[in-house]
């Protein structure tokens, strides 16, 4: 478990300084060129120190350079552990484990995705500058318009009925009004005659 107590955090910081300094000044290995120590985590029992590292590689050669750097770090473990023991003054020096830090690479990928998204947003904004509505700008009906509509006298259709099917007061009578006599369509008899 990674260290959460203050002593483990202090030892982790010390290990990071010692290893980074050793990579820069004491280990003259070409395979460790451009290796950076990004973080160190020490377990609470101070037995294991996991050292996270990254490397700025050349395009297309990152995988090979990373493998060679990992081999060089593994070969230098004993020497680095001795240096840490001297500087820290610990009775028991933690075992050193090196692990490649994926976070910087992932952060670069995320940054690339964000740049692409920003470009797309800019292109959309440019295309919207000259865009026009296919229909009306606001195709929805608003309550104010409905209220005003009922106030008008033009609510009635040409046939003299309003939208609810009620007859208007000033409807023109055409003479074809319904009379009160019922016609039996089967017999042809009117309602006043007996069969």
RODOFI-734871 format. One record per residue (C-alpha): residue in three letters; x, y, z; residue number from 1. Coordinates in steps of 0.25 Angstrom, whole numbers. Layout:
# RODOFI-734871
R|residuo|X|Y|Z|num
R|ALA|X|Y|Z|NUM
...
//
This chain:
# RODOFI-734871
R|residuo|X|Y|Z|num
R|UNK|0|0|0|1
R|UNK|5|14|-4|2
R|UNK|10|22|8|3
R|UNK|0|31|15|4
R|UNK|8|34|27|5
R|UNK|17|46|28|6
R|UNK|30|38|29|7
R|UNK|27|30|17|8
R|UNK|25|43|9|9
R|UNK|38|49|14|10
R|UNK|46|37|10|11
R|UNK|39|37|-4|12
R|UNK|43|51|-6|13
R|UNK|57|48|-2|14
R|UNK|58|36|-11|15
R|UNK|53|44|-23|16
R|UNK|63|55|-21|17
R|UNK|75|44|-19|18
R|UNK|71|36|-31|19
R|UNK|68|48|-40|20
R|UNK|82|54|-36|21
R|UNK|89|40|-38|22
R|UNK|83|39|-52|23
R|UNK|88|53|-56|24
R|UNK|102|53|-50|25
R|UNK|106|39|-46|26
R|UNK|100|29|-56|27
R|UNK|107|31|-69|28
R|UNK|98|22|-77|29
R|UNK|93|26|-91|30
R|UNK|80|18|-89|31
R|UNK|76|27|-78|32
R|UNK|77|40|-86|33
R|UNK|65|48|-85|34
R|UNK|59|40|-73|35
R|UNK|51|48|-63|36
R|UNK|47|43|-49|37
R|UNK|32|48|-48|38
R|UNK|28|42|-34|39
R|UNK|32|32|-23|40
R|UNK|23|25|-14|41
R|UNK|27|17|-2|42
R|UNK|19|7|6|43
R|UNK|15|10|20|44
R|UNK|24|-1|25|45
R|UNK|36|6|17|46
R|UNK|39|-7|10|47
R|UNK|37|-4|-4|48
R|UNK|39|9|-12|49
R|UNK|32|10|-26|50
R|UNK|39|20|-34|51
R|UNK|31|25|-46|52
R|UNK|39|30|-58|53
R|UNK|37|35|-72|54
R|UNK|45|38|-84|55
R|UNK|45|48|-95|56
R|UNK|48|39|-107|57
R|UNK|50|41|-122|58
R|UNK|38|40|-131|59
R|UNK|36|25|-135|60
R|UNK|46|20|-126|61
R|UNK|39|22|-112|62
R|UNK|36|7|-110|63
R|UNK|51|3|-112|64
R|UNK|57|14|-104|65
R|UNK|47|11|-93|66
R|UNK|51|-3|-92|67
R|UNK|66|0|-92|68
R|UNK|64|10|-81|69
R|UNK|56|0|-73|70
R|UNK|67|-10|-74|71
R|UNK|77|1|-70|72
R|UNK|69|5|-58|73
R|UNK|68|-10|-53|74
R|UNK|83|-12|-55|75
R|UNK|85|1|-47|76
R|UNK|76|-3|-35|77
R|UNK|87|-8|-26|78
R|UNK|95|5|-27|79
R|UNK|83|14|-26|80
R|UNK|79|7|-13|81
R|UNK|92|8|-7|82
R|UNK|92|23|-10|83
R|UNK|78|25|-4|84
R|UNK|83|17|8|85
R|UNK|95|26|10|86
R|UNK|86|39|9|87
R|UNK|74|35|17|88
R|UNK|82|28|28|89
R|UNK|71|17|29|90
R|UNK|74|4|37|91
R|UNK|67|-3|25|92
R|UNK|67|3|11|93
R|UNK|54|1|3|94
R|UNK|54|-8|-9|95
R|UNK|54|0|-21|96
R|UNK|44|-3|-33|97
R|UNK|44|5|-45|98
R|UNK|30|7|-53|99
R|UNK|28|15|-65|100
R|UNK|19|26|-63|101
R|UNK|7|26|-73|102
R|UNK|1|39|-68|103
R|UNK|9|49|-76|104
R|UNK|6|42|-89|105
R|UNK|-8|41|-86|106
R|UNK|-9|56|-83|107
R|UNK|-2|59|-96|108
R|UNK|-13|50|-103|109
R|UNK|-24|57|-95|110
R|UNK|-18|71|-99|111
R|UNK|-18|66|-114|112
R|UNK|-33|62|-113|113
R|UNK|-36|76|-107|114
R|UNK|-29|83|-118|115
R|UNK|-36|75|-128|116
R|UNK|-50|78|-121|117
R|UNK|-46|93|-121|118
R|UNK|-44|93|-136|119
R|UNK|-57|87|-139|120
R|UNK|-64|97|-130|121
R|UNK|-57|108|-138|122
R|UNK|-62|102|-151|123
R|UNK|-76|100|-146|124
R|UNK|-76|115|-141|125
R|UNK|-71|120|-155|126
R|UNK|-82|111|-162|127
R|UNK|-93|117|-153|128
R|UNK|-89|131|-156|129
R|UNK|-96|131|-170|130
R|UNK|-107|120|-166|131
R|UNK|-121|123|-168|132
R|UNK|-134|117|-162|133
R|UNK|-141|107|-171|134
R|UNK|-154|112|-167|135
R|UNK|-158|123|-157|136
R|UNK|-148|127|-147|137
R|UNK|-158|123|-136|138
R|UNK|-167|113|-140|139
R|UNK|-174|111|-127|140
R|UNK|-188|118|-123|141
R|UNK|-187|127|-111|142
R|UNK|-199|129|-101|143
R|UNK|-200|144|-104|144
R|UNK|-203|141|-119|145
R|UNK|-214|132|-115|146
R|UNK|-221|142|-105|147
R|UNK|-220|153|-117|148
R|UNK|-226|143|-126|149
R|UNK|-239|141|-118|150
R|UNK|-241|156|-117|151
R|UNK|-242|157|-133|152
R|UNK|-256|157|-140|153
R|UNK|-250|148|-151|154
R|UNK|-251|135|-142|155
R|UNK|-262|130|-151|156
R|UNK|-260|123|-164|157
R|UNK|-267|126|-177|158
R|UNK|-278|116|-174|159
R|UNK|-282|124|-162|160
R|UNK|-277|115|-151|161
R|UNK|-265|117|-142|162
R|UNK|-254|108|-138|163
R|UNK|-263|101|-128|164
R|UNK|-274|98|-138|165
R|UNK|-284|109|-132|166
R|UNK|-292|117|-141|167
R|UNK|-289|132|-142|168
R|UNK|-299|142|-138|169
R|UNK|-298|149|-152|170
R|UNK|-298|136|-160|171
R|UNK|-305|138|-173|172
R|UNK|-317|129|-175|173
R|UNK|-316|121|-188|174
R|UNK|-330|115|-187|175
R|UNK|-324|101|-186|176
R|UNK|-326|101|-171|177
R|UNK|-331|88|-165|178
R|UNK|-345|87|-163|179
R|UNK|-352|79|-151|180
R|UNK|-358|68|-160|181
R|UNK|-350|55|-160|182
R|UNK|-349|47|-172|183
R|UNK|-349|32|-171|184
R|UNK|-339|28|-182|185
R|UNK|-344|14|-183|186
R|UNK|-358|17|-185|187
R|UNK|-358|30|-191|188
R|UNK|-368|35|-181|189
R|UNK|-367|48|-173|190
R|UNK|-368|48|-158|191
R|UNK|-383|53|-159|192
R|UNK|-388|42|-166|193
R|UNK|-392|28|-161|194
R|UNK|-388|16|-168|195
//
